[in-house]
Structure formats: structure tokens, C-alpha cells
Amino acid sequence: MKKDFVIRGQLASGLTETIEFGGYKEGYAYKMTEFSIYPSTNIGGQDWEMSATITAGKSAVDPPNPNFNDEGLIATAFNSSSQSTAYPYSGHVVVNDTFLITQNLILMVFDTNSTPVNYQMRFESVKLTDSQQAVSNYKQYSIFDE
């Protein structure tokens, strides 16, 4: 089995996408090691501000308003650019790379210009013992079932 892999795509602002992990290989979990977002339209020709969240919870986390008390929140990213010299560029990414993923995730993106957002995620596979798998499955189920 590949040790790490990338999932990437583009999603319209305000929408969600399910990242499928439910049918992956038995005895393995996955850790997110990287998450990035990038504009899709008129780069450098406009001011933009975008954000994205990834959760293991039951419903999407609002990207412009993430709550780090949410146990299911695995990653959040913020990116902006302004033609103003006072605020030319800002970018932040926070990834919980200790969360062992065994079930599907929900990605949500937001862009202030309502344009699609490009995203890329990198995951690493982790071999689990039977007891680790039971704990991981229970933890993610309890977060999802809140």
C-alpha cells in the first residue's frame, strides 16, 4: 500500500464535498499531513479572501468562522491577497496531524468573490493494531454522531 497520497480538486464557494475514506483498506487509518487552498480565477487581478475547513463531524464547519473547540475539525486554511500595499498577502493553515481518520470527511470552502477554490490534501497511511482501530473507529463515530 502507498505510504502517502494526495487528494486534490476544485469546489464552488459555499459548497461541501465528501472525502471518501469509509471503504479504504481494513487495518489502516490515515493522517492528514498537509492542506492547502489556492484561488482559481483572475489570480493577481483582484483582491480575494478564501477559507476552507475539513471535519470528521456530522456537518460541515463554516470556513470563515471555524471553532477550534470542535473535536471533528481536522484542518482549516485561510488565504487572502489585496492590491493594497498595507495587506498584500496572508495565508494560514492549521492541520491536526494526530487525528487518525477511519471514516469520511467533509470539506467546505468559501471565497468572498464567490469563485471556486482549488484544494490539495496530503495523507499518510498508518497501520493499526486491532485495538487501535477499534479506538479510532469509536472516536470518529462518537464525533460524527454528536
Secondary structure, DSSP 8 states (H G I E B T S, - for coil): --SEEEEEEEE-TT-EEEE--TTS-TTEEEEEEEEEEEE-SSTTSS-EEEEEEEESSSS---TTS--TT-TTEEEEEEEEE-SSSSS-EEEEEEE-TT--B-S-EEEEEEETT---EEEEEEEEEEE--HHHHHHHHHHHHHHHT-
